[in-house]
Each structure stands twice: as C-alpha cells, then as structure tokens.
Amino acid sequence: MVLVHYLSIIIEIIVAVMGLRLFLNKKTFGLGIFVTFGIYVVYDLVKLSSINFNTDLLYLIFFIASVSALLTVIQLSKTKK
C-alpha cells in the first residue's frame, strides 16, 4: 500500500502543477486547485515520513485545503458556460 501512497502523491503533484498553469493562463480557479493539491502533497509527505510535525497544525493545514477546494468548486459553479 505504500506504493499506492507514493503514486497518489505523484498524481497530487501533477494536479497542483496543472492548477498553477491554469492560474498563470488567467483561469483564477487554477489557484484554488494549486493550493488545495499543494497542501495535499505536504500533508501526505508529512504523514508518510517520520517528521515530527504538530498534529493540530497539520489538521489546520488540511482544513485550509478543504476550504480552498470548496471555494474553487463554488467559483466554478458560478462561471458562465
């Protein structure tokens, strides 16, 4: 299962980079994707490693990612087709 975790992190990195590219191409929702998946990468790397990290801070960071995803979805739902 560790292999699946590493593959997941690689996919999260790809999505974060794609979000950043969208943002740089004037798609503002790309920033939300970048922030969300960038935080997921950090969160997963900390959980996977033996780094001693403040658990409360880690949960706060994950919460910020969740809020970022929510705001991005709201923004996307308001865009005209």
C-alpha positions as CSV (number, residue, x, y, z in Angstrom):
1,M,0.0,0.0,0.0
2,V,3.0,2.3,0.4
3,L,3.4,2.2,-3.4
4,V,-0.2,3.5,-3.8
5,H,0.5,6.3,-1.4
6,Y,3.5,7.4,-3.4
7,L,1.5,7.2,-6.7
8,S,-1.2,9.3,-5.1
9,I,1.4,11.9,-4.1
10,I,2.7,12.0,-7.7
11,I,-0.8,12.5,-9.0
12,E,-1.4,15.3,-6.5
13,I,1.8,17.0,-7.7
14,I,0.7,16.7,-11.3
15,V,-2.7,18.2,-10.5
16,A,-1.1,21.0,-8.4
17,V,1.2,21.9,-11.3
18,M,-1.7,21.8,-13.8
19,G,-3.7,24.1,-11.4
20,L,-0.8,26.6,-11.4
21,R,-0.6,26.5,-15.2
22,L,-4.3,27.3,-15.3
23,F,-3.9,30.2,-13.0
24,L,-0.9,31.5,-15.0
25,N,-3.2,31.3,-18.1
26,K,-5.7,33.7,-16.4
27,K,-8.0,30.9,-15.1
28,T,-8.4,32.1,-11.5
29,F,-9.9,28.8,-10.3
30,G,-6.5,27.3,-11.0
31,L,-5.1,29.0,-7.9
32,G,-7.6,27.1,-5.7
33,I,-6.6,23.8,-7.4
34,F,-2.9,24.6,-6.9
35,V,-3.4,25.5,-3.2
36,T,-5.6,22.5,-2.5
37,F,-3.4,19.9,-4.1
38,G,-0.2,21.5,-3.0
39,I,-1.4,21.2,0.6
40,Y,-2.4,17.6,0.0
41,V,1.2,16.9,-1.1
42,V,2.7,18.4,2.0
43,Y,0.1,16.7,4.2
44,D,0.8,13.3,2.7
45,L,4.5,13.7,2.7
46,V,4.4,14.6,6.4
47,K,2.1,11.6,7.2
48,L,4.3,9.2,5.2
49,S,7.6,10.4,6.7
50,S,8.8,10.2,10.3
51,I,8.9,14.0,10.6
52,N,7.7,15.2,14.0
53,F,5.1,17.7,13.0
54,N,2.5,19.4,15.2
55,T,-0.7,17.4,14.7
56,D,-3.0,20.4,15.3
57,L,-1.2,22.4,12.7
58,L,-1.4,19.6,10.2
59,Y,-5.1,19.3,10.7
60,L,-5.4,23.1,10.3
61,I,-3.5,22.9,7.0
62,F,-5.8,20.1,5.8
63,F,-8.8,22.2,6.7
64,I,-7.4,25.1,4.7
65,A,-7.1,22.7,1.7
66,S,-10.7,21.7,2.2
67,V,-11.9,25.3,2.3
68,S,-9.8,26.0,-0.8
69,A,-11.5,23.1,-2.7
70,L,-14.9,24.3,-1.6
71,L,-14.3,27.9,-2.8
72,T,-12.9,26.6,-6.1
73,V,-16.0,24.5,-6.7
74,I,-18.3,27.4,-5.8
75,Q,-16.3,29.7,-8.2
76,L,-16.5,27.1,-11.0
77,S,-20.3,26.6,-10.5
78,K,-20.8,30.4,-11.0
79,T,-18.8,30.6,-14.2
80,K,-20.8,31.0,-17.4
81,K,-20.9,28.2,-19.9
